[in-house]
Amino acid sequence: MDADCGIVSGLDNPHEKAMTVQRKRAATIRDVAEAAQVSTATVSKFVNGNQRFTAAVEARISQAVRDLGYSLNPMARGMITGQTGNVGIIILDIRNPYFTSLVKGASREAASAGLNLIFADAAESTSPELGVLQSLCRRVDGLIVSSRLPAPVIQALFETGTPVVFYGRPSPYPQSHNVGCDNYAAALMLGRHLRELGHRRISYLGFSGARWSVERGRALQDAFKGVDASFRMFDANAPSAEEGERLASAILLSQEMDDAIVAYNDLLAMGILLEAKALGIRVPEQVSVAAFDNIAYGRLVSPSLTTVDMMGEATGELAMRKLVGLIKGETVPLDDDTLQSRIVPRESTRARAPRVND
């Protein structure tokens, strides 16, 4: 074990007695005050940014902090400022790389603000435990949460008085801060792209557990208004690659094959691609496949996946920036924080070859 952890054990020689290494005492605010020749109250006000002093005094305190390696105890900070120095984010599924990107963006912004980021995984539950979320509220100064969480959960969060920023649009909470891409606009864009490629028979594998899925399905159909097109709707029990693989046969082995299959997210689409290969169905020669999120793995599968970039990392970054402003008591306007999604065309879609009856 590393000596910095305080104990060195003789694991290489079982007969050797463990040696203890005395841990160096952490510097206290009193140590800093003595080194800088000021009072502890002055050090406290300076390190918390509550008061400015003369350049000479601030220089002495800063030098003492550096020399002693002093860091403010989070519990002490809480007693002084009433804040924990922590912020939280509730993600819907830790296994989904989209949420990894979301956390990455939020983490970068939190770090630049000097805040610690705590995250909780709702595991795509329609009723995450209120006790867990309320406990998290007591440990953080603000939260970023999905607007897909059930209304009773959201209401309970509001009642705690914790500053909240939502991710995912559209949001049912218009008077709250909300960041994300417009799901209807994103799906309309993808639908028009498929229409331009000549596709007319479309299947949509949605996830009814998400309100966003309904928006995407409706927009896909609207994209084909004015042309003779047909649609089939399927519903997944979970937005996972395993579920996409399970349902792929029912979608792919129809009497008349689709021109294109659109999945609620990239993970479902990857399951479809895997099963299509097992069934001997060629993508995109026989059927195009597309989805939403633009997770990193989408460009690594074969064929690489056409998708809509739902700006996960940028969403996390902007949501955290707004949350930091709310925590600081700044006026954060309720303006339109809709990020612009974009199509990322790859190998899994291509123009449909004309049929004999066309």
VEXBANU-637134 format. One line per field, with one value per residue (C-alpha): residue number from 1; residue in one letter; x, y, z. Coordinates in pm, whole numbers. Layout:
N
pos	NUM | ... .
code	a | ... .
X	X | ... .
Y	Y | ... .
Z	Z | ... .
This chain:
358
pos	1 | 2 | 3 | 4 | 5 | 6 | 7 | 8 | 9 | 10 | 11 | 12 | 13 | 14 | 15 | 16 | 17 | 18 | 19 | 20 | 21 | 22 | 23 | 24 | 25 | 26 | 27 | 28 | 29 | 30 | 31 | 32 | 33 | 34 | 35 | 36 | 37 | 38 | 39 | 40 | 41 | 42 | 43 | 44 | 45 | 46 | 47 | 48 | 49 | 50 | 51 | 52 | 53 | 54 | 55 | 56 | 57 | 58 | 59 | 60 | 61 | 62 | 63 | 64 | 65 | 66 | 67 | 68 | 69 | 70 | 71 | 72 | 73 | 74 | 75 | 76 | 77 | 78 | 79 | 80 | 81 | 82 | 83 | 84 | 85 | 86 | 87 | 88 | 89 | 90 | 91 | 92 | 93 | 94 | 95 | 96 | 97 | 98 | 99 | 100 | 101 | 102 | 103 | 104 | 105 | 106 | 107 | 108 | 109 | 110 | 111 | 112 | 113 | 114 | 115 | 116 | 117 | 118 | 119 | 120 | 121 | 122 | 123 | 124 | 125 | 126 | 127 | 128 | 129 | 130 | 131 | 132 | 133 | 134 | 135 | 136 | 137 | 138 | 139 | 140 | 141 | 142 | 143 | 144 | 145 | 146 | 147 | 148 | 149 | 150 | 151 | 152 | 153 | 154 | 155 | 156 | 157 | 158 | 159 | 160 | 161 | 162 | 163 | 164 | 165 | 166 | 167 | 168 | 169 | 170 | 171 | 172 | 173 | 174 | 175 | 176 | 177 | 178 | 179 | 180 | 181 | 182 | 183 | 184 | 185 | 186 | 187 | 188 | 189 | 190 | 191 | 192 | 193 | 194 | 195 | 196 | 197 | 198 | 199 | 200 | 201 | 202 | 203 | 204 | 205 | 206 | 207 | 208 | 209 | 210 | 211 | 212 | 213 | 214 | 215 | 216 | 217 | 218 | 219 | 220 | 221 | 222 | 223 | 224 | 225 | 226 | 227 | 228 | 229 | 230 | 231 | 232 | 233 | 234 | 235 | 236 | 237 | 238 | 239 | 240 | 241 | 242 | 243 | 244 | 245 | 246 | 247 | 248 | 249 | 250 | 251 | 252 | 253 | 254 | 255 | 256 | 257 | 258 | 259 | 260 | 261 | 262 | 263 | 264 | 265 | 266 | 267 | 268 | 269 | 270 | 271 | 272 | 273 | 274 | 275 | 276 | 277 | 278 | 279 | 280 | 281 | 282 | 283 | 284 | 285 | 286 | 287 | 288 | 289 | 290 | 291 | 292 | 293 | 294 | 295 | 296 | 297 | 298 | 299 | 300 | 301 | 302 | 303 | 304 | 305 | 306 | 307 | 308 | 309 | 310 | 311 | 312 | 313 | 314 | 315 | 316 | 317 | 318 | 319 | 320 | 321 | 322 | 323 | 324 | 325 | 326 | 327 | 328 | 329 | 330 | 331 | 332 | 333 | 334 | 335 | 336 | 337 | 338 | 339 | 340 | 341 | 342 | 343 | 344 | 345 | 346 | 347 | 348 | 349 | 350 | 351 | 352 | 353 | 354 | 355 | 356 | 357 | 358 .
code	m | d | a | d | c | g | i | v | s | g | l | d | n | p | h | e | k | a | m | t | v | q | r | k | r | a | a | t | i | r | d | v | a | e | a | a | q | v | s | t | a | t | v | s | k | f | v | n | g | n | q | r | f | t | a | a | v | e | a | r | i | s | q | a | v | r | d | l | g | y | s | l | n | p | m | a | r | g | m | i | t | g | q | t | g | n | v | g | i | i | i | l | d | i | r | n | p | y | f | t | s | l | v | k | g | a | s | r | e | a | a | s | a | g | l | n | l | i | f | a | d | a | a | e | s | t | s | p | e | l | g | v | l | q | s | l | c | r | r | v | d | g | l | i | v | s | s | r | l | p | a | p | v | i | q | a | l | f | e | t | g | t | p | v | v | f | y | g | r | p | s | p | y | p | q | s | h | n | v | g | c | d | n | y | a | a | a | l | m | l | g | r | h | l | r | e | l | g | h | r | r | i | s | y | l | g | f | s | g | a | r | w | s | v | e | r | g | r | a | l | q | d | a | f | k | g | v | d | a | s | f | r | m | f | d | a | n | a | p | s | a | e | e | g | e | r | l | a | s | a | i | l | l | s | q | e | m | d | d | a | i | v | a | y | n | d | l | l | a | m | g | i | l | l | e | a | k | a | l | g | i | r | v | p | e | q | v | s | v | a | a | f | d | n | i | a | y | g | r | l | v | s | p | s | l | t | t | v | d | m | m | g | e | a | t | g | e | l | a | m | r | k | l | v | g | l | i | k | g | e | t | v | p | l | d | d | d | t | l | q | s | r | i | v | p | r | e | s | t | r | a | r | a | p | r | v | n | d .
X	0 | 121 | 296 | 82 | -216 | -61 | 16 | 282 | 215 | 477 | 280 | 599 | 709 | 422 | 650 | 743 | 545 | 342 | 504 | 298 | 392 | 274 | 51 | 147 | -99 | -310 | -261 | -538 | -674 | -488 | -158 | -226 | -317 | 4 | 221 | 56 | 51 | -323 | -629 | -816 | -1120 | -916 | -802 | -1160 | -1299 | -1022 | -1035 | -1415 | -1409 | -1623 | -1391 | -1092 | -783 | -471 | -245 | 24 | -213 | -362 | -14 | 90 | -222 | -186 | 179 | 95 | -181 | 60 | 346 | 130 | -84 | -395 | -741 | -1066 | -1253 | -1587 | -1774 | -1618 | -1710 | -2068 | -2080 | -1935 | -2125 | -2429 | -2324 | -2168 | -1951 | -2122 | -2356 | -2550 | -2675 | -2933 | -2879 | -3125 | -2889 | -2520 | -2476 | -2584 | -2285 | -2513 | -2535 | -2160 | -2122 | -2375 | -2178 | -1852 | -1981 | -2130 | -1814 | -1590 | -1804 | -1835 | -1458 | -1398 | -1635 | -1450 | -1743 | -1754 | -1993 | -2203 | -2421 | -2703 | -2830 | -3208 | -3157 | -3443 | -3686 | -4028 | -4036 | -3688 | -3690 | -3785 | -3578 | -3260 | -3325 | -3420 | -3103 | -2902 | -3065 | -2928 | -2575 | -2567 | -2623 | -2806 | -2921 | -2937 | -3218 | -3403 | -3739 | -3850 | -3858 | -4215 | -4413 | -4429 | -4049 | -4005 | -4256 | -4067 | -3745 | -3914 | -4036 | -3680 | -3599 | -3288 | -3191 | -3276 | -3191 | -3361 | -3212 | -3418 | -3675 | -3963 | -4000 | -4336 | -4196 | -4189 | -4104 | -3793 | -3451 | -3426 | -3148 | -3142 | -3231 | -3582 | -3680 | -3954 | -3722 | -3448 | -3678 | -3832 | -3481 | -3402 | -3734 | -3676 | -3328 | -3475 | -3744 | -3480 | -3307 | -3628 | -3746 | -4122 | -4181 | -4063 | -4062 | -4002 | -3877 | -3968 | -3951 | -4284 | -4115 | -3985 | -4207 | -3942 | -4014 | -4368 | -4233 | -3985 | -4244 | -4487 | -4219 | -4104 | -4457 | -4494 | -4173 | -4348 | -4665 | -4754 | -4600 | -4735 | -4559 | -4639 | -4537 | -4516 | -4465 | -4290 | -4225 | -3921 | -3934 | -3594 | -3374 | -3091 | -2894 | -3026 | -3384 | -3309 | -3161 | -3462 | -3716 | -3515 | -3657 | -4016 | -3922 | -3690 | -3869 | -4193 | -4371 | -4259 | -3929 | -3902 | -3698 | -3570 | -3584 | -3548 | -3471 | -3535 | -3164 | -2832 | -2824 | -3150 | -3021 | -2697 | -2901 | -3089 | -2764 | -2627 | -2937 | -2963 | -2614 | -2711 | -3021 | -2823 | -2999 | -2769 | -2763 | -2798 | -2835 | -3170 | -3275 | -3140 | -3104 | -3082 | -3125 | -3065 | -2788 | -2459 | -2281 | -1912 | -1960 | -2191 | -1902 | -1724 | -1998 | -2024 | -2184 | -2126 | -2453 | -2637 | -2764 | -2881 | -2640 | -2845 | -2554 | -2513 | -2182 | -2289 | -2618 | -2435 | -2198 | -2467 | -2695 | -2413 | -2324 | -2683 | -2693 | -2375 | -2536 | -2848 | -2639 | -2448 | -2776 | -2726 | -3017 | -3031 | -3285 | -3547 | -3446 | -3457 | -3179 | -3255 | -2935 | -2919 | -2914 | -2755 | -2765 | -2450 | -2485 | -2284 | -2282 | -2609 | -2827 | -2819 | -3054 | -3311 | -3276 | -3589 | -3834 | -3995 | -4336 | -4209 .
Y	0 | 350 | 513 | 823 | 620 | 600 | 225 | 11 | -363 | -631 | -831 | -955 | -1120 | -1260 | -1283 | -918 | -697 | -418 | -83 | 224 | 557 | 860 | 1070 | 1431 | 1657 | 1864 | 2238 | 2424 | 2773 | 2865 | 2755 | 2977 | 3271 | 3237 | 3208 | 3511 | 3708 | 3774 | 3656 | 3335 | 3550 | 3732 | 3405 | 3274 | 3585 | 3583 | 3214 | 3225 | 3540 | 3730 | 4029 | 4189 | 4312 | 4506 | 4357 | 4287 | 4099 | 3895 | 3810 | 3682 | 3468 | 3326 | 3241 | 3071 | 2868 | 2748 | 2675 | 2480 | 2304 | 2428 | 2342 | 2449 | 2165 | 2118 | 2091 | 2415 | 2578 | 2470 | 2624 | 2949 | 2987 | 2764 | 2571 | 2227 | 2296 | 1998 | 1987 | 1685 | 1536 | 1258 | 1051 | 797 | 510 | 490 | 222 | 459 | 655 | 952 | 1015 | 969 | 1262 | 1461 | 1405 | 1490 | 1831 | 1903 | 1788 | 2017 | 2321 | 2225 | 2187 | 2532 | 2670 | 2486 | 2251 | 1876 | 1678 | 1393 | 1185 | 939 | 675 | 643 | 323 | 419 | 369 | 527 | 577 | 631 | 627 | 965 | 903 | 868 | 1190 | 1383 | 1258 | 1381 | 1724 | 1756 | 1693 | 1938 | 2307 | 2240 | 1962 | 1886 | 1638 | 1491 | 1645 | 1282 | 1212 | 1150 | 1456 | 1349 | 1321 | 1662 | 1817 | 1673 | 1826 | 2164 | 2146 | 2112 | 2457 | 2318 | 2505 | 2277 | 2282 | 2029 | 1857 | 1726 | 1912 | 1970 | 2020 | 2028 | 2292 | 2615 | 2837 | 2634 | 2635 | 2374 | 2279 | 2035 | 1969 | 1991 | 1625 | 1704 | 1917 | 1653 | 1374 | 1594 | 1657 | 1285 | 1202 | 1453 | 1310 | 961 | 1102 | 1262 | 923 | 782 | 582 | 540 | 239 | 330 | 146 | 331 | 142 | 373 | 364 | 461 | 509 | 838 | 1131 | 1230 | 910 | 1023 | 1353 | 1170 | 930 | 1210 | 1417 | 1123 | 1085 | 1459 | 1457 | 1240 | 1447 | 1491 | 1163 | 809 | 660 | 390 | 357 | 82 | 152 | -78 | -27 | -134 | -224 | -60 | 168 | -88 | -279 | -608 | -494 | -380 | -720 | -897 | -703 | -694 | -1017 | -895 | -574 | -714 | -1035 | -877 | -980 | -659 | -527 | -166 | 91 | 226 | 154 | 442 | 363 | 581 | 578 | 448 | 151 | 10 | 65 | -120 | -418 | -412 | -397 | -696 | -909 | -804 | -942 | -1269 | -1296 | -1229 | -899 | -641 | -287 | -48 | -245 | -395 | -161 | 162 | 204 | 534 | 660 | 943 | 1050 | 1018 | 817 | 752 | 384 | 466 | 531 | 211 | -43 | -199 | -44 | 284 | 428 | 727 | 926 | 1264 | 1436 | 1533 | 1734 | 1545 | 1700 | 2053 | 2001 | 1902 | 2195 | 2457 | 2310 | 2324 | 2679 | 2785 | 2591 | 2758 | 3097 | 3001 | 2881 | 3209 | 3401 | 3550 | 3642 | 3356 | 3443 | 3189 | 3226 | 2964 | 2716 | 2482 | 2346 | 2276 | 1906 | 1784 | 1476 | 1267 | 1055 | 733 | 395 | 254 | 467 | 521 | 609 | 341 | 168 | 210 | -77 | -239 | -96 | 260 .
Z	0 | -74 | 221 | 177 | 292 | 637 | 659 | 498 | 532 | 487 | 228 | 60 | 385 | 595 | 899 | 883 | 1115 | 960 | 1001 | 1064 | 916 | 1101 | 878 | 845 | 1023 | 784 | 809 | 990 | 948 | 1269 | 1110 | 810 | 1033 | 1234 | 922 | 761 | 1088 | 1069 | 1258 | 1176 | 1093 | 827 | 672 | 670 | 502 | 242 | 141 | 118 | -91 | 157 | 196 | 25 | 211 | 126 | -140 | 121 | 353 | 68 | -59 | 285 | 321 | -30 | 33 | 363 | 198 | -71 | 168 | 411 | 150 | 326 | 194 | 351 | 520 | 338 | 669 | 784 | 454 | 508 | 855 | 723 | 395 | 443 | 133 | 85 | -218 | -389 | -688 | -810 | -1135 | -1165 | -1478 | -1618 | -1698 | -1615 | -1885 | -2162 | -2302 | -2375 | -2001 | -1968 | -2209 | -2008 | -1686 | -1864 | -1969 | -1626 | -1448 | -1649 | -1568 | -1199 | -1169 | -1316 | -1049 | -772 | -700 | -641 | -863 | -721 | -950 | -892 | -1134 | -1166 | -1373 | -1609 | -1321 | -1357 | -980 | -833 | -456 | -318 | -9 | -215 | -405 | -93 | 76 | -221 | -191 | 162 | 35 | -256 | -326 | -652 | -886 | -1257 | -1328 | -1624 | -1710 | -1765 | -1390 | -1263 | -1151 | -780 | -773 | -936 | -696 | -400 | -534 | -570 | -212 | -82 | -222 | -392 | -712 | -1008 | -1379 | -1608 | -1911 | -2201 | -2406 | -2421 | -2049 | -1867 | -1630 | -1836 | -1539 | -1460 | -1622 | -1893 | -2136 | -2426 | -2787 | -2928 | -2977 | -3228 | -3441 | -3425 | -3543 | -3812 | -3944 | -3951 | -4114 | -4393 | -4446 | -4494 | -4719 | -4941 | -4963 | -5113 | -4812 | -4782 | -4553 | -4205 | -3872 | -3548 | -3243 | -2958 | -2580 | -2426 | -2090 | -2226 | -2317 | -2573 | -2767 | -2846 | -2982 | -3202 | -3341 | -3421 | -3595 | -3809 | -3946 | -4001 | -4208 | -4468 | -4508 | -4873 | -4991 | -4996 | -4694 | -4438 | -4075 | -3819 | -3450 | -3204 | -2835 | -2634 | -2266 | -2215 | -2429 | -2445 | -2707 | -2567 | -2617 | -2972 | -3046 | -2895 | -3104 | -3426 | -3569 | -3538 | -3719 | -3983 | -4079 | -4196 | -4514 | -4683 | -4554 | -4443 | -4629 | -4299 | -3927 | -3680 | -3316 | -3011 | -2929 | -3058 | -2819 | -2956 | -3310 | -3232 | -3115 | -3445 | -3643 | -3453 | -3510 | -3877 | -3932 | -3760 | -3984 | -4300 | -4369 | -4523 | -4384 | -4564 | -4893 | -4787 | -4507 | -4359 | -3981 | -3793 | -3437 | -3189 | -2945 | -3138 | -2870 | -2933 | -3016 | -3306 | -3541 | -3436 | -3515 | -3861 | -4053 | -3868 | -3743 | -3887 | -3593 | -3467 | -3232 | -2925 | -2781 | -2452 | -2346 | -2439 | -2251 | -1933 | -1961 | -2016 | -1748 | -1492 | -1591 | -1525 | -1199 | -1072 | -1144 | -948 | -653 | -648 | -640 | -984 | -1209 | -1459 | -1731 | -1835 | -2198 | -2472 | -2399 | -2688 | -2837 | -3209 | -3294 | -3616 | -3837 | -3853 | -4173 | -4173 | -4344 | -4204 | -4436 | -4809 | -5096 | -5172 | -5505 | -5724 | -5706 | -6008 | -5914 | -5856 .
